[in-house]
Amino acid sequence: MSDATPTGFDPSWLEARHRFDASARDPALRAIAIARLPQDRPARILDLGAGLGASVRHMAPHIPGPQRWRLIDADPASLQRAIPRLSAWALRRGWSCRPTPGGLLIDRPDGALHVEAICGDLHDLAGLTDLGDADLVTANALFDLFSRADLDRLVAALAARRLPTLATINYTGAHLTPDDPDDALIFSHYHAHMRRPRPPSPPAMGTTCAAQLLESFSRAGFRVEQGPSPWRVPPEAKNLLTHLLNFIQGAVPATLHDPDERARFDRWLARRRLHLQRGHLAAHLDHVDLLALPPDR
Ligand SMILES: C[S@@+](CC[C@H](N)C(=O)[O-])C[C@H]1O[C@@H](n2cnc3c(N)ncnc32)[C@H](O)[C@@H]1O
């Protein structure tokens, strides 16, 4: 599940979700993607919608040998935060690192890890000249924000360059416990808000993103493998649950036009906040991971 503030993504949300994403990502798809990376030179990985560099932190320790990561994000503030966070992450592992123009060089016993941060809008592919020289493209928690038209344009560019793509944590829906009779109504409004148009783009794919990724990559000739990547959020994860309720509170009222519906939403939210406060609220969020492989020549 993704949600943006007007200036980009709240870094505390990106950090809170990292642990849940990391344990939810499908290890088999990750292993297939990594096994296809070249062994005779540094692997080149392009991370789309990189945020604070979560995919580097998750994937790099699983990849043997030297690596070159290019992080692309439209939000310059996230990329500015990503480099010091990656540096702190490396130092915690006992790896030395130094800044490079536009990025970071991490010295690992297993092989150097170069990270370069590039600010760019993925809807403006003409500006992304570096797409072509990657061995693998990754994108975590990105595509619910995309429109189908923007996805198809990106997939066409990936197909033209025959780039394998690992698209993880594609949100498909949520379930809260304990059950509440108004959950279905509130989540239908919340998901409608996720699919709202984000001008100049048409409506975003929201919860349909995994199905649309499968269709778009398959039509472009990719072989697509899929696996579930659910989050199970226990009552103790109050920080993450608070973010979820805050997102719903920030989104749903914009979709309600009837005062009775608004009052019903307010009552639902009050019940859910009470469950949270008393340590009774838990969440199950469904996601799908996809690995799209270009056809063999
Ligand atoms: C939910 S966050 C996920 C960030 C990161 N992948 C992670 O797992 O923590 C989605 C990210 O995609 C970026 N993003 C959304 N639309 C984009 C676009 N059109 N071009 C580039 N970045 C985009 C946002 O700025 C944000 O950092």
The ligand as an ORCA input file, in Angstrom:
! r2SCAN-3c Opt
* xyz 0 1
  C       5.824      3.621     -1.905
  S       7.300      4.395     -2.358
  C       8.411      3.004     -2.405
  C       9.826      3.417     -2.299
  C      10.831      2.261     -2.278
  N      10.788      1.501     -3.502
  C      10.630      1.355     -1.075
  O      10.409      0.174     -1.256
  O      10.682      1.862      0.066
  C       7.114      4.773     -4.095
  C       8.270      5.576     -4.649
  O       8.086      5.746     -6.057
  C       8.429      7.062     -6.411
  N       7.690      7.386     -7.642
  C       6.356      7.391     -7.803
  N       6.044      7.739     -9.078
  C       7.215      7.943     -9.708
  C       7.562      8.348    -11.031
  N       6.631      8.598    -11.934
  N       8.873      8.474    -11.346
  C       9.832      8.211    -10.411
  N       9.563      7.858     -9.148
  C       8.272      7.714     -8.787
  C       8.014      7.895     -5.206
  O       8.670      9.147     -5.164
  C       8.400      6.968     -4.063
  O       9.712      7.181     -3.627
*
